[in-house]
Amino acid sequence: MAKEFEGKTIFITGAAKGQGRAVALAFAKEGANVIAFDLGSRIPYPAYNRSSNEDLEKLKDEVEGLGGRIVIFAGDVRNEEDVKLAVSRGVDAFGGIDILFSNAGIAAYGNSWELTSEQWHTLVDINLNGGWLVSKYVIPHLIEKKKGVIIYNSSIAGLRGMNRMSHYAASKHGLVGLARSQAIELAPYGIRVVTLHPTGVNTPMNDGLAELEHTTVEEIAERSAGNLLPVPWIETEDVVEAVKYLAGDKARFITGSQFVIDAGLLTR
Ligand SMILES: NC(=O)c1ccc[n+]([C@@H]2O[C@H](COP(=O)([O-])OP(=O)(O)OC[C@H]3O[C@@H](n4cnc5c(N)ncnc54)[C@H](O)[C@@H]3O)[C@@H](O)[C@H]2O)c1
């Protein structure tokens, strides 16, 4: 049977861990070439981040073990030179880009009036400005093909307020405005742009938040929760299925909208 994304190329930010990594592996299994972008080194905020080149190298080994093709790039979504170079290396390797999964992100707690300027700006720079910056360099390659899909990984925090996470919620709401506007700009080129809104997902991010708050992942899940379905969180496979659907032709008329995978949370 033909593989669903054979011959397509997906650019994934935050590809070394969690949801980005799961999407990279799933798309490689479906025949896609992967351009995997991640930090490759630790950043000071939030303190849970322990990114290293090893994570990217491990992903490369796994994708190649599946018979897939991958280019890894260690860089920061806030750094224009990194982004520019990663896009051009990926395009040199695979001849173009078809799908952008803009997923790199960080999370942290703190009352809005107690956050330092540095904390506020770091988070918004990564989660929102970084998403825009990567799209700026990927979009010309989609326009060239007159086809393509951009999926921004927002959150339920992109559609509601979050206690002690105002910078996170603001950045995730920002992605909605960015995606809706780009959907208008890019529709004439046959390019679709959507945001994804998962409830808590079982990834290293939640382990990191638990560590920062000196509590358990269950307690972290509880805080944001109110999932209607009786689950504390969803799994990366659930996100993978949504990304595959949104990136594929079955979703050909879905653009400018918000795709929610919240186990019912936003219904309350
Ligand atoms: N885990 C959740 O509960 C949850 C729920 C909804 C949405 N999200 C969003 O999903 C996305 C993926 O999160 P995850 O759960 O897989 O978290 P994760 O921490 O497991 O993975 C995030 C990845 O992004 C990378 N990253 C962080 N800052 C970066 C930067 N400046 N440049 C390049 N890469 C960077 C990290 O190194 C890491 O590999 C994030 O945007 C997050 O906000 C997470």
The ligand as a Gaussian input file, in Angstrom:
#p B3LYP/6-31G(d) Opt

LIG

0 1
 N        2.539000      18.853000      26.922000
 C        1.375000      19.461000      26.975000
 O        0.582000      19.239000      27.911000
 C        0.943000      20.404000      25.882000
 C       -0.431000      20.627000      25.688000
 C       -0.828000      21.464000      24.663000
 C        0.106000      22.070000      23.837000
 N        1.436000      21.850000      24.070000
 C        2.377000      22.503000      23.134000
 O        2.916000      21.506000      22.291000
 C        4.227000      21.863000      21.863000
 C        5.174000      20.685000      22.083000
 O        5.278000      20.456000      23.469000
 P        5.674000      19.049000      24.119000
 O        4.573000      18.692000      25.029000
 O        6.089000      18.096000      23.093000
 O        6.896000      19.566000      25.008000
 P        8.403000      19.034000      25.140000
 O        9.042000      19.917000      26.158000
 O        8.366000      17.583000      25.358000
 O        9.026000      19.332000      23.694000
 C        9.214000      20.649000      23.235000
 C       10.425000      20.696000      22.337000
 O       10.595000      22.059000      21.882000
 C       11.976000      22.365000      21.929000
 N       12.199000      23.810000      22.043000
 C       11.913000      24.589000      23.105000
 N       12.336000      25.843000      22.883000
 C       12.897000      25.847000      21.641000
 C       13.534000      26.854000      20.867000
 N       13.680000      28.098000      21.334000
 N       14.004000      26.519000      19.646000
 C       13.892000      25.246000      19.181000
 N       13.299000      24.263000      19.884000
 C       12.819000      24.554000      21.103000
 C       12.475000      21.619000      23.174000
 O       13.888000      21.474000      23.168000
 C       11.715000      20.315000      23.075000
 O       12.430000      19.337000      22.358000
 C        4.591000      23.120000      22.649000
 O        4.424000      24.246000      21.847000
 C        3.606000      23.106000      23.798000
 O        3.359000      24.401000      24.273000
 C        1.873000      21.014000      25.054000

